[in-house]
């Protein structure tokens, strides 16, 4: 992903609300599956890491990205933005 593409995705993510929260149970298989399905449907999602989660948000972002085969767009504080390119016939976001 180029810096221009990353900047574009960041701008899209600014107006989004988080659709998942990671709490004290951290990453469960069910949560990983739900995130993967959301990425398939939306391509770009935002995740919030709650205060009661002991894990580092940056490490969590890398872990989720590996498990869902997506890319980390950014991690700011306790917010994670992930992107996964959709199938050719169902692309929702066209990168510059």
Secondary structure, DSSP 8 states (H G I E B T S, - for coil): --HHHHHHHHHHHHT----EEE-TT---HHHHHHHHHHHHHHSEEEEEE-TT--S-HHHHHHHHHHHHT-EEEEEETTEEEEE----GGG------
